[in-house]
Amino acid sequence: MMISGSDILRTFGKLLRNSSGNFGILTAVAIPVLVAAGGVGIDIANMSLSRSQLQEATDAAALGTATALANGSATTANAKDLANKLVLGQMSNYLSGDTGASDALKAGTSTAVTSTNNSSGGTSYTVAVNASYTMSVSNLSHLLGLQSMTISASSSTTSGTAVQKTALSMEIVLDKSGSMWLDTEAKDTSKLQCDQYYIEGDYLYMYQDQESPCYIKKIDALRSAAGILLDQLDAADPKSQYVRTAGIAWSSKIDSYSELDWGTKTTRTKVIAPLKAGGGTESGAPMQRAYNKLVDPAEASAQQTKGNKSFDKIIVLMTDGDNNSTSSDTTTLSVCKKAKEQGMQIYTVAFMAPDRGQNLLKSCASSPSNYFDARQMTDLVAAFKTIGAQAVKQMTLLTR
């Protein structure tokens, strides 16, 4: 919105050039003009801030709705309502108490959703969000005849679980050491009595008699959390054209593994489903294997067979304890350093881990946001879900 005060300024200029005028008259005219101009300046600054806030809200609403459509948590029938609520929800932080502006924004927010079939065999979604509302101005601006300002913003997002722009190869490196038999905080209501374990020093023991109530074991929680991550990858790549995964289950050695393969089926059947706790904790060897497989030229060749000239390389490392030998810490950190230098993304999850294990994983992660401190089962599930969401984030393109 352009606000012109040219007529007032011309009149003010004539008065300045007319030396015969009375200074009191000049001052009487000038002061209201300057005060009003100051009020307009404040209102323009407020308008700029408000527009920025609204732009952020429409961006978030478009992207969030497109992602929800892509992962199946929203449908085309309710997507418009979802986007509108996201805008209003975020803007409520800024319009609190201004009922008029809130009502105007509710009336001025609209969303359009279109869907098309794409070459990857799925459906792509375009979500366009438009929002506007009228902002009241200060009484000072009223002196210049300005009664209100209109704030507006728009965003358009093309979703991409079906329109993937970048392929990925992921190694999931999971600790299955004996301590993974310990309980989480979540009750297992499917059983009346069950085996329970405890740790004394460096050793894991089982109580002689079965105990009640039962709790979900850490190894079972890990199986569920890893499954959620793989579910997200499958949703992002329903025809297994872009995503390749492998798994490594380890303790004091590599206990089982799968080779990198299209989709998630091999990883699920060879590593995730058979997970059973036991053994010590040595993360160096499994991390070295994950790194070697991702940098192997054979992996690039495999991606190229489906036309993927470039692809992201991701390692997910999870442990619930300390390495038995500090030499494994050294090896793990060395591998993490090489991987990051090669441009790989490393996500780490410390599941009810002690301080040394936590510090190792913090140092290993690509960034602080790539490290997750899971203190209970719900945290573990949330961590793997977040990793899955970030891994497929490049499949959603935001445009304005």
Stockholm file with secondary structure:
# STOCKHOLM 1.0

chainA/1-400         MMISGSDILRTFGKLLRNSSGNFGILTAVAIPVLVAAGGVGIDIANMSLSRSQLQEATDAAALGTATALANGSATTANAKDLANKLVLGQMSNYLSGDTGASDALKAGTSTAVTSTNNSSGGTSYTVAVNASYTMSVSNLSHLLGLQSMTISASSSTTSGTAVQKTALSMEIVLDKSGSMWLDTEAKDTSKLQCDQYYIEGDYLYMYQDQESPCYIKKIDALRSAAGILLDQLDAADPKSQYVRTAGIAWSSKIDSYSELDWGTKTTRTKVIAPLKAGGGTESGAPMQRAYNKLVDPAEASAQQTKGNKSFDKIIVLMTDGDNNSTSSDTTTLSVCKKAKEQGMQIYTVAFMAPDRGQNLLKSCASSPSNYFDARQMTDLVAAFKTIGAQAVKQMTLLTR
#=GR chainA/1-400 SS CCCCCHHHHHHHHHHHHCTTSCHHHHHHHHHHHHHHHHHHHHHHHHHHHHHHHHHHHHHHHHHHHHHHHHHTSSCTTTHHHHHHHHHHHHHTTTSTTCHHHHHHHHHTCEEEEEEEECTTSSEEEEEEEEEEEEEECCHHHHTTTCCEEEEEEEEEEECCSSSCSSEEEEEEEEECCGGGGSEEEEECTTCSSBCCEEEETTEEEECSSCBSSCEEEHHHHHHHHHHHHHHHHHHHCTTSSSEEEEEEEESSSEEEECCCEEBSHHHIIIIITTCCCCSCCCCHHHHHHHHHHHHSHHHHHHHHTTTCSCEEEEEEEEESSCCSSHHHHHHHHHHHHHHHHTTCEEEEEEESCCHHHHHHHHHHSSSGGGEEEECSHHHHHHHHHHHHHHHTGGGCEEEC
#=GC SS_cons         CCCCCHHHHHHHHHHHHCTTSCHHHHHHHHHHHHHHHHHHHHHHHHHHHHHHHHHHHHHHHHHHHHHHHHHTSSCTTTHHHHHHHHHHHHHTTTSTTCHHHHHHHHHTCEEEEEEEECTTSSEEEEEEEEEEEEEECCHHHHTTTCCEEEEEEEEEEECCSSSCSSEEEEEEEEECCGGGGSEEEEECTTCSSBCCEEEETTEEEECSSCBSSCEEEHHHHHHHHHHHHHHHHHHHCTTSSSEEEEEEEESSSEEEECCCEEBSHHHIIIIITTCCCCSCCCCHHHHHHHHHHHHSHHHHHHHHTTTCSCEEEEEEEEESSCCSSHHHHHHHHHHHHHHHHTTCEEEEEEESCCHHHHHHHHHHSSSGGGEEEECSHHHHHHHHHHHHHHHTGGGCEEEC
//
